[in-house]
Amino acid sequence: MTCCPHCGKQIAADRGGGGLTRPQAEALGFIRSFISERSYSPSYREIGDHLGLVSVSGVSRIVGELEDRGRIRRMSGRARAIEIVGQGA
């Protein structure tokens, strides 16, 4: 576990990095911890609040990049529908 630089809360570290940018790694760690604690995924607004982003479009970009890298899967048309895939689970 590592501490988030934005809120100080302990989050699961991204094992191995896998070439992720810092915002991507922080978002992935937050998503992983959130799902682990609550058994459902965070909203884009919650991810943005954690990362200190005001714009949901910025979160959408980061989440899209994580999906492109095969770290998460989003289910189209569903709220709170992010799941960790592969070794990131």
C-alpha positions in Angstrom: 0.0 0.0 0.0 1.1 3.5 -0.7 -0.3 6.9 0.3 -2.0 9.1 -2.3 -0.2 12.4 -2.7 -3.6 14.2 -3.0 -5.5 13.0 0.0 -2.9 11.0 2.0 -5.2 7.9 2.0 -3.6 4.5 1.6 -4.2 3.1 -1.9 -3.1 -0.1 -3.5 0.0 0.6 -5.5 0.1 -0.3 -9.2 2.3 -3.3 -9.3 5.1 -3.0 -11.9 4.0 0.3 -13.3 3.6 -1.1 -16.8 4.5 2.3 -18.4 1.6 4.2 -16.8 1.8 7.9 -16.3 1.5 9.1 -12.7 -2.1 10.2 -13.1 -2.9 6.8 -14.7 -1.2 4.9 -11.9 -2.9 7.0 -9.2 -6.3 6.5 -10.9 -5.8 2.8 -11.2 -4.7 2.5 -7.6 -7.7 4.5 -6.5 -10.2 2.5 -8.6 -8.7 -0.8 -7.3 -8.9 0.4 -3.6 -12.4 1.8 -4.1 -13.7 -1.4 -5.6 -12.0 -3.5 -2.9 -13.6 -1.4 -0.1 -17.1 -1.0 -1.6 -17.6 -3.8 -4.1 -18.5 -1.3 -6.9 -16.5 1.1 -9.0 -16.2 4.8 -8.4 -17.9 7.4 -10.5 -15.9 9.7 -12.8 -16.5 12.5 -10.4 -15.1 10.5 -7.4 -12.0 9.7 -9.5 -11.7 13.3 -10.4 -12.1 14.5 -6.8 -9.4 12.0 -5.7 -7.0 13.2 -8.4 -7.7 16.9 -7.9 -9.3 17.2 -11.4 -12.3 19.5 -11.8 -13.1 18.4 -15.3 -14.9 15.0 -15.9 -13.5 15.0 -19.4 -9.9 14.8 -17.9 -11.0 11.7 -15.9 -12.6 10.3 -19.1 -9.3 10.7 -20.9 -7.3 8.9 -18.1 -9.9 6.1 -17.8 -9.9 5.7 -21.6 -6.1 5.4 -21.6 -6.2 2.8 -18.9 -8.8 0.9 -21.0 -6.6 1.2 -24.1 -3.7 -0.3 -22.1 -5.8 -3.2 -21.1 -5.8 -2.4 -17.3 -9.5 -1.8 -17.0 -12.7 -2.6 -18.8 -15.7 -0.2 -19.0 -19.2 -1.5 -19.7 -20.9 0.9 -22.1 -24.1 2.5 -21.1 -23.8 1.6 -17.4 -22.9 3.8 -14.4 -20.1 2.7 -12.1 -19.1 0.0 -14.6 -15.3 -0.1 -14.4 -13.6 -3.3 -13.6 -9.9 -4.2 -13.2 -8.6 -6.8 -15.7 -5.6 -9.0 -16.0 -2.7 -8.7 -13.6 -4.1 -5.4 -12.2 -7.0 -7.2 -10.6 
